[in-house]
Amino acid sequence: MEFSVQLISALDSTLRLAAPLILCAMAGLFSERSGIVDIGLEGKMLAGAFAAAAMTAVTGSVWLGLLAAILVSIMMALLHGFACITHRGDQVVSGLAINILAAGLTVVLGIAWFRRGGQTPSLTSEERFGPLTWPLSEWLSDVPLLGPIYTELLSGHNLLVYVALMAVPLTAWIVFKTRFGLRLRAVGENPQAVDTAGISVAWLRYRAVIMAGLLCGLAGAYLSIALGAGFIKDMSAGKGYIALAALIFGKWRPFPALFACLLFGFLEAVATRMQGVQLPVVGEIDVQLMQALPYILTVILLAGFIGRAIAPKAIGTPYSKDRA
Protein backbone atom coordinates (compact mmCIF):
# COMPACT_ATOMS: atom_id res chain seq x y z
CA MET A 1 0.00 0.00 0.00
CA GLU A 2 2.86 2.35 0.84
CA PHE A 3 4.36 1.83 -2.60
CA SER A 4 1.06 2.56 -4.35
CA VAL A 5 0.67 5.79 -2.36
CA GLN A 6 4.18 6.88 -3.29
CA LEU A 7 3.58 5.97 -6.94
CA ILE A 8 0.31 7.90 -7.11
CA SER A 9 2.00 10.89 -5.49
CA ALA A 10 4.83 10.73 -8.04
CA LEU A 11 2.37 10.47 -10.93
CA ASP A 12 0.41 13.41 -9.52
CA SER A 13 3.60 15.49 -9.52
CA THR A 14 4.38 14.21 -13.02
CA LEU A 15 1.20 15.74 -14.41
CA ARG A 16 1.91 19.09 -12.76
CA LEU A 17 5.52 19.19 -13.90
CA ALA A 18 4.77 17.95 -17.42
CA ALA A 19 1.95 20.42 -18.14
CA PRO A 20 4.16 23.28 -19.45
CA LEU A 21 6.22 20.77 -21.45
CA ILE A 22 3.06 19.41 -23.08
CA LEU A 23 1.80 22.87 -24.02
CA CYS A 24 5.19 23.86 -25.44
CA ALA A 25 5.57 20.59 -27.33
CA MET A 26 2.17 21.10 -28.99
CA ALA A 27 3.23 24.66 -29.80
CA GLY A 28 6.39 23.40 -31.44
CA LEU A 29 4.40 20.82 -33.37
CA PHE A 30 2.25 23.47 -35.03
CA SER A 31 5.24 25.61 -35.93
CA GLU A 32 7.56 22.87 -37.11
CA ARG A 33 4.89 20.97 -39.03
CA SER A 34 4.52 24.15 -41.08
CA GLY A 35 8.27 24.21 -41.77
CA ILE A 36 9.34 26.82 -39.19
CA VAL A 37 12.00 25.73 -36.69
CA ASP A 38 10.95 26.95 -33.24
CA ILE A 39 13.95 27.18 -30.94
CA GLY A 40 12.17 30.16 -29.38
CA LEU A 41 9.69 28.10 -27.34
CA GLU A 42 11.72 28.91 -24.25
CA GLY A 43 11.64 32.65 -24.82
CA LYS A 44 7.93 32.81 -25.60
CA MET A 45 7.12 30.79 -22.49
CA LEU A 46 9.35 32.99 -20.32
CA ALA A 47 7.83 36.19 -21.71
CA GLY A 48 4.35 34.77 -21.13
CA ALA A 49 5.23 33.88 -17.55
CA PHE A 50 6.39 37.43 -16.84
CA ALA A 51 3.37 39.02 -18.52
CA ALA A 52 0.96 36.80 -16.59
CA ALA A 53 2.55 37.50 -13.22
CA ALA A 54 2.97 41.23 -13.86
CA MET A 55 -0.59 41.75 -15.06
CA THR A 56 -2.03 39.69 -12.22
CA ALA A 57 0.06 41.55 -9.65
CA VAL A 58 -1.15 44.92 -10.96
CA THR A 59 -4.83 44.09 -11.57
CA GLY A 60 -5.46 41.20 -9.20
CA SER A 61 -7.20 39.29 -12.00
CA VAL A 62 -5.80 35.88 -12.91
CA TRP A 63 -7.81 35.92 -16.15
CA LEU A 64 -6.26 39.20 -17.27
CA GLY A 65 -2.89 37.69 -16.42
CA LEU A 66 -3.65 34.68 -18.62
CA LEU A 67 -4.77 36.96 -21.46
CA ALA A 68 -1.62 39.08 -21.13
CA ALA A 69 0.55 35.95 -21.29
CA ILE A 70 -1.15 34.79 -24.48
CA LEU A 71 -0.94 38.20 -26.16
CA VAL A 72 2.73 38.76 -25.30
CA SER A 73 3.67 35.26 -26.41
CA ILE A 74 1.80 35.70 -29.70
CA MET A 75 3.63 39.00 -30.24
CA MET A 76 6.96 37.19 -29.77
CA ALA A 77 5.77 34.49 -32.17
CA LEU A 78 4.82 37.11 -34.76
CA LEU A 79 8.25 38.68 -34.37
CA HIS A 80 9.77 35.27 -35.11
CA GLY A 81 7.42 34.88 -38.07
CA PHE A 82 8.26 38.35 -39.38
CA ALA A 83 11.96 37.50 -39.36
CA CYS A 84 11.62 33.99 -40.77
CA ILE A 85 8.56 34.08 -43.03
CA THR A 86 8.43 37.64 -44.35
CA HIS A 87 12.17 38.29 -44.48
CA ARG A 88 13.26 34.65 -44.87
CA GLY A 89 15.85 34.94 -42.09
CA ASP A 90 17.67 32.09 -40.39
CA GLN A 91 15.07 30.38 -38.21
CA VAL A 92 17.50 29.05 -35.59
CA VAL A 93 19.16 32.44 -35.15
CA SER A 94 15.76 34.13 -34.87
CA GLY A 95 14.60 31.62 -32.25
CA LEU A 96 17.76 32.10 -30.19
CA ALA A 97 17.32 35.87 -30.46
CA ILE A 98 13.78 35.49 -29.07
CA ASN A 99 15.15 33.51 -26.13
CA ILE A 100 17.88 36.07 -25.39
CA LEU A 101 15.43 38.96 -25.75
CA ALA A 102 12.94 37.38 -23.35
CA ALA A 103 15.61 36.46 -20.78
CA GLY A 104 16.96 40.00 -20.68
CA LEU A 105 13.78 42.02 -21.14
CA THR A 106 11.82 40.26 -18.39
CA VAL A 107 14.52 41.08 -15.84
CA VAL A 108 14.90 44.69 -17.00
CA LEU A 109 11.15 45.32 -16.92
CA GLY A 110 10.82 43.51 -13.60
CA ILE A 111 13.45 45.77 -12.03
CA ALA A 112 11.96 48.91 -13.58
CA TRP A 113 8.36 48.17 -12.62
CA PHE A 114 8.59 46.33 -9.31
CA ARG A 115 12.12 46.97 -8.01
CA ARG A 116 12.49 43.43 -6.70
CA GLY A 117 15.60 42.32 -8.57
CA GLY A 118 13.65 41.20 -11.63
CA GLN A 119 10.90 39.41 -9.72
CA THR A 120 7.25 40.29 -9.51
CA PRO A 121 5.39 40.58 -6.18
CA SER A 122 4.22 37.30 -4.67
CA LEU A 123 0.65 36.42 -5.59
CA THR A 124 -2.03 35.34 -3.16
CA SER A 125 -4.06 32.17 -3.59
CA GLU A 126 -6.92 34.23 -5.03
CA GLU A 127 -4.56 35.56 -7.71
CA ARG A 128 -3.57 32.10 -8.94
CA PHE A 129 -5.34 29.21 -10.65
CA GLY A 130 -6.30 26.98 -7.75
CA PRO A 131 -6.98 23.24 -7.71
CA LEU A 132 -10.28 21.98 -9.11
CA THR A 133 -12.03 19.31 -7.05
CA TRP A 134 -13.99 16.74 -9.00
CA PRO A 135 -17.45 15.60 -7.89
CA LEU A 136 -17.58 12.80 -5.28
CA SER A 137 -13.89 13.30 -4.37
CA GLU A 138 -14.67 13.54 -0.67
CA TRP A 139 -16.90 10.48 -0.78
CA LEU A 140 -14.35 8.35 -2.66
CA SER A 141 -11.28 9.46 -0.72
CA ASP A 142 -11.42 6.50 1.69
CA VAL A 143 -11.87 3.83 -1.00
CA PRO A 144 -8.66 1.77 -1.26
CA LEU A 145 -6.56 2.47 -4.37
CA LEU A 146 -9.46 3.88 -6.41
CA GLY A 147 -9.92 6.74 -3.92
CA PRO A 148 -6.34 8.09 -4.12
CA ILE A 149 -6.30 7.70 -7.90
CA TYR A 150 -9.51 9.70 -8.28
CA THR A 151 -8.97 12.32 -5.55
CA GLU A 152 -5.20 12.89 -5.94
CA LEU A 153 -4.16 11.82 -9.43
CA LEU A 154 -7.22 12.83 -11.47
CA SER A 155 -8.77 15.52 -9.27
CA GLY A 156 -7.12 18.45 -7.56
CA HIS A 157 -5.14 19.95 -10.44
CA ASN A 158 -5.56 23.51 -11.62
CA LEU A 159 -7.37 24.41 -14.81
CA LEU A 160 -4.25 24.74 -16.97
CA VAL A 161 -3.16 21.15 -16.28
CA TYR A 162 -6.42 19.92 -17.77
CA VAL A 163 -6.05 22.39 -20.63
CA ALA A 164 -2.58 20.95 -21.36
CA LEU A 165 -3.95 17.40 -21.42
CA MET A 166 -6.87 18.40 -23.65
CA ALA A 167 -4.50 20.23 -26.00
CA VAL A 168 -3.01 16.93 -27.14
CA PRO A 169 -6.13 15.31 -28.71
CA LEU A 170 -7.22 18.75 -29.94
CA THR A 171 -3.86 19.24 -31.67
CA ALA A 172 -4.05 15.74 -33.14
CA TRP A 173 -7.53 16.46 -34.50
CA ILE A 174 -6.56 19.83 -35.99
CA VAL A 175 -3.33 18.61 -37.58
CA PHE A 176 -4.53 15.24 -38.90
CA LYS A 177 -8.31 15.55 -39.34
CA THR A 178 -9.01 19.06 -40.66
CA ARG A 179 -8.42 20.83 -43.96
CA PHE A 180 -6.23 23.37 -42.19
CA GLY A 181 -4.13 20.55 -40.74
CA LEU A 182 -3.74 18.91 -44.14
CA ARG A 183 -2.52 22.18 -45.62
CA LEU A 184 -0.27 22.77 -42.60
CA ARG A 185 1.45 19.41 -43.06
CA ALA A 186 1.66 19.98 -46.79
CA VAL A 187 3.37 23.34 -46.43
CA GLY A 188 5.94 21.73 -44.13
CA GLU A 189 6.66 19.02 -46.68
CA ASN A 190 6.30 20.75 -50.06
CA PRO A 191 5.52 24.48 -49.96
CA GLN A 192 5.89 24.77 -53.74
CA ALA A 193 2.96 22.39 -54.26
CA VAL A 194 0.84 24.35 -51.78
CA ASP A 195 1.69 27.61 -53.53
CA THR A 196 0.86 26.07 -56.91
CA ALA A 197 -2.57 25.13 -55.54
CA GLY A 198 -3.23 28.83 -54.91
CA ILE A 199 -2.81 28.69 -51.12
CA SER A 200 -0.66 31.31 -49.39
CA VAL A 201 2.39 29.64 -47.83
CA ALA A 202 3.15 32.71 -45.73
CA TRP A 203 -0.37 32.98 -44.31
CA LEU A 204 -0.42 29.27 -43.39
CA ARG A 205 2.90 29.58 -41.61
CA TYR A 206 1.86 32.75 -39.81
CA ARG A 207 -1.23 30.96 -38.49
CA ALA A 208 0.98 28.10 -37.32
CA VAL A 209 3.33 30.40 -35.37
CA ILE A 210 0.32 32.22 -33.88
CA MET A 211 -0.97 28.87 -32.59
CA ALA A 212 2.49 28.21 -31.20
CA GLY A 213 2.47 31.59 -29.46
CA LEU A 214 -0.94 30.93 -27.93
CA LEU A 215 0.15 27.59 -26.47
CA CYS A 216 3.47 28.98 -25.21
CA GLY A 217 1.53 31.77 -23.51
CA LEU A 218 -0.58 29.20 -21.70
CA ALA A 219 2.60 27.39 -20.65
CA GLY A 220 4.15 30.59 -19.34
CA ALA A 221 1.01 31.55 -17.43
CA TYR A 222 0.99 28.10 -15.88
CA LEU A 223 4.52 28.58 -14.54
CA SER A 224 3.89 31.93 -12.85
CA ILE A 225 0.21 32.03 -11.85
CA ALA A 226 -0.68 28.36 -11.41
CA LEU A 227 2.33 26.24 -10.48
CA GLY A 228 4.16 29.22 -9.00
CA ALA A 229 3.10 32.38 -7.20
CA GLY A 230 4.84 35.03 -9.26
CA PHE A 231 7.70 35.47 -11.70
CA ILE A 232 11.36 34.88 -10.90
CA LYS A 233 14.34 35.28 -13.19
CA ASP A 234 14.72 32.48 -15.78
CA MET A 235 11.91 30.49 -14.20
CA SER A 236 11.37 28.48 -17.40
CA ALA A 237 14.72 26.79 -16.63
CA GLY A 238 15.17 25.20 -20.05
CA LYS A 239 11.69 23.71 -20.25
CA GLY A 240 11.27 25.06 -23.77
CA TYR A 241 14.32 23.14 -24.92
CA ILE A 242 13.13 19.99 -23.17
CA ALA A 243 9.74 20.37 -24.87
CA LEU A 244 11.49 20.66 -28.22
CA ALA A 245 13.45 17.50 -27.42
CA ALA A 246 10.20 15.76 -26.49
CA LEU A 247 8.72 16.82 -29.82
CA ILE A 248 11.67 15.34 -31.70
CA PHE A 249 11.52 12.23 -29.51
CA GLY A 250 7.84 11.94 -30.42
CA LYS A 251 8.74 12.36 -34.13
CA TRP A 252 6.50 15.41 -34.53
CA ARG A 253 3.35 13.53 -33.48
CA PRO A 254 1.10 14.66 -30.59
CA PHE A 255 0.65 11.49 -28.55
CA PRO A 256 4.26 10.23 -28.70
CA ALA A 257 5.32 13.79 -27.76
CA LEU A 258 2.89 13.63 -24.82
CA PHE A 259 4.53 10.40 -23.68
CA ALA A 260 7.97 12.02 -23.88
CA CYS A 261 6.78 15.03 -21.84
CA LEU A 262 5.32 12.72 -19.19
CA LEU A 263 8.61 10.82 -19.12
CA PHE A 264 10.55 14.03 -18.49
CA GLY A 265 8.00 15.11 -15.88
CA PHE A 266 8.18 11.76 -14.11
CA LEU A 267 11.97 11.89 -14.03
CA GLU A 268 11.87 15.39 -12.53
CA ALA A 269 9.30 14.26 -9.94
CA VAL A 270 11.44 11.26 -8.99
CA ALA A 271 14.57 13.41 -8.86
CA THR A 272 12.88 15.75 -6.39
CA ARG A 273 11.86 12.84 -4.16
CA MET A 274 15.29 11.20 -4.32
CA GLN A 275 17.13 14.21 -2.93
CA GLY A 276 18.61 13.31 0.45
CA VAL A 277 17.48 9.66 0.24
CA GLN A 278 20.02 7.05 1.35
CA LEU A 279 20.21 4.16 -1.13
CA PRO A 280 21.50 0.74 0.04
CA VAL A 281 24.62 0.55 -2.16
CA VAL A 282 25.45 4.03 -3.44
CA GLY A 283 24.33 6.01 -0.40
CA GLU A 284 22.98 9.55 -0.82
CA ILE A 285 22.81 10.78 -4.40
CA ASP A 286 24.17 14.24 -5.06
CA VAL A 287 21.44 16.88 -5.25
CA GLN A 288 22.93 18.56 -8.31
CA LEU A 289 23.03 15.23 -10.16
CA MET A 290 19.34 14.62 -9.46
CA GLN A 291 18.44 18.11 -10.65
CA ALA A 292 20.43 17.56 -13.85
CA LEU A 293 18.81 14.21 -14.66
CA PRO A 294 16.03 15.57 -16.95
CA TYR A 295 18.61 17.46 -19.00
CA ILE A 296 20.95 14.46 -19.13
CA LEU A 297 18.07 12.34 -20.36
CA THR A 298 17.35 14.93 -23.05
CA VAL A 299 20.90 14.65 -24.39
CA ILE A 300 20.93 10.84 -24.21
CA LEU A 301 17.62 10.45 -26.02
CA LEU A 302 18.55 12.90 -28.76
CA ALA A 303 22.01 11.33 -29.13
CA GLY A 304 20.70 8.07 -30.48
CA PHE A 305 17.97 6.31 -28.52
CA ILE A 306 14.98 7.64 -30.43
CA GLY A 307 15.46 5.87 -33.73
CA ARG A 308 15.43 7.79 -36.95
CA ALA A 309 13.32 10.92 -36.46
CA ILE A 310 12.32 12.22 -39.89
CA ALA A 311 11.49 15.91 -39.71
CA PRO A 312 9.17 17.67 -42.17
CA LYS A 313 11.11 17.99 -45.41
CA ALA A 314 10.86 21.76 -45.74
CA ILE A 315 11.63 22.56 -42.10
CA GLY A 316 14.15 25.34 -41.68
CA THR A 317 14.06 26.27 -45.38
CA PRO A 318 12.74 29.78 -46.13
CA TYR A 319 10.23 29.80 -48.98
CA SER A 320 10.41 32.32 -51.77
CA LYS A 321 7.97 32.28 -54.66
CA ASP A 322 10.61 33.79 -56.89
CA ARG A 323 12.96 30.87 -56.27
CA ALA A 324 10.34 28.13 -56.22
Buried (B, 14 or more C-beta within 10 A) or exposed (E): EEEEEEEBBBBBBBBBBBBBBBBBBBBBBBBBBBBBBBBBBBBBBBBBBBBBBBBBBBEEBBEBBBBBBBBBBBBBBBBBBBBBBEEEBBBBEBBBBBBEBBBEBBBEBBBEEBEBEBBBBEBEEEBBBEEEEEEEBEEBEEEEEEBBBBBBBBBBBBBBBBBBBEBBEEBBEBBBEEEBBEBBBBBBBBBBEBBEEEBBBBEBBBBBBBBBBBBBBBBBBBBBBBBBBBBBBBBBBEBBBBBBBBBBBBBBBBEBBBBBBBBBBBBBBBBEBBBEEEEEEEEEBEEEEBBEBBBEBBEEBBEEEBEEEEBBEBBBBBBEEEEE
